[in-house]
């Protein structure tokens, strides 16, 4: 399996929550070569501020403290992320040095431009044997998917 950062972007939070639940269920399947490490959801408000969705409402997984997904969200938030972005950036900053060269800056920059105001994104760090199961889930829920390898 290959460790990947998967970002799935949806037009609305309902579709993102449904897809997140389906992705979460992949880790329980004996049929799929998929091991979930961490995940989170965020949305962009109409001004482009990044807002992390409450973990208690999010059908995602584990802690992002020290996780690559948390660092990616912090980088996506950037200076326009407001207070939430600053908090996420601080979390991301703690691990950015540990990740070092494994980050693909072009990927982060590209994905940051692809998440538009009003959209919701799922960020997942996972070991993934095949991309099709996640791709199918994202497609069924009307989203688009971006991947990077760490």
N, C-alpha and C positions, 0 to 999 in steps of 0.2 A: 504494500500500500504506500501511497505518497501523501505526505502532509501538505495540505492546501489551505489557503484562505479562500473562502467562498463568500461572495457578496451577492445577494439576491435582492433586487429592487422591485418594488410594487407600487402601483398607483394609489393604493389605500391601505390603511392598517389592517382592515379585516382580512384582506387577501394575504398579507404578510403573516398575521397570526395563524391562519389556516395552514399556510405553507410551513411555518415554523413547527407547528404541531406534527405535520406529516414528516418533516425532516427528523424531528426528535424521535419519531417512531421507527425510523430506519435503524437506529442503534440497537433496537430490540429484535430486529429481524435476523433470522439465521440465513436468509436468502441473499442478503446484500453484504458486500465487503465494505463496511463503513463503520468508523469508530469516531464518535463525536468527542472533542476535547473541551471546547468552550463555545459559547455563542451569546449574542446579544442582539437587540433591535434598537434602531434609532429612526427618527423621522426628521425631516427638515420642515420648519415652518415656512410660511409664505415669504419671510424675509431671508430665508436661507440659513437660519440658525439651526444647529444640530441639537436635537432633544433626545436624550436616551429614555427609552420607555421603561417604566417601572418593572423591576424584576419580578415582583409578585404577580403582575399581570401578564408576564411573558412566559410562554411555554418553552423557554430555552433552558440553559443548562449550566450548572456549575458556576464557579466564580471566574471572573475575568481578571482578577488581580494577578498581575504577572503574565497574563496571556497575550498572545500576539493579536488576537481579535480586539482586545481592549486598546492596545497601542494603535491599531489601525483606525479605530473609531476616533481616538484622540487626534490622530493626524488628519482625518477627514473633517473633524470639527474646525480645526485651524483657528485663525483669529476671529472668524465670523461666528464662531460657536457660542458666543456669549458666556454666561456663567456656567451653563451645563458643559459647553465646549471646553472651558478652562478646567473644570473638574475632570473631564474625560482626558484632556490633554495631559494633566498632571499624572493621571493613572498611566497613560501611555508613555509619558516621559520616564517613568520608573523602569520601564522595560525596554525602551528604545535602545539603550546602550547594550543590553543583553542580546537583543536581536541583531544589532549591528548590520553587517553586510547582507543578512538574509532578507532584508526588506527590499522590495523592488519599488523604488521611488516613483518610477514611471507608472506602475500599476496603481499606487496610492493616488497619484495626481490624476490619472485618468478616471478612476472610479469616483473621486471627489467631484469631478465635473459631470459625471453621469447621474448622480443623485440630485434630482431637481426639487425645488420647493414644493411641498405638499406630498412628497413621496415618502415611503417607509422602506427601510432596508434591514435585511438580516445579515449579520456578519458571523461567520462560522469558521472555527479552526477545526479541521477534521483530518483523519487518515481516510483516504478514499481510494478504493481499488478501481472503480469505474465511475465515470461522471454521469452516466445516464440516469440512475435513480433520482439524483438531486435535480438534474436538468428537467426530467419529466414532471417532478413536483412543482418546480418553479413555473414551467410552461403552463401546466394545468391551472395554476392560480393567476395567470396573466402577467407574470414577472419576467425579468431578464436576469441573467446570471453572469458574473465575472469571477475569474479564478486567478490565483497566483500561487506559486510554489514557494515554500520556505526551505 
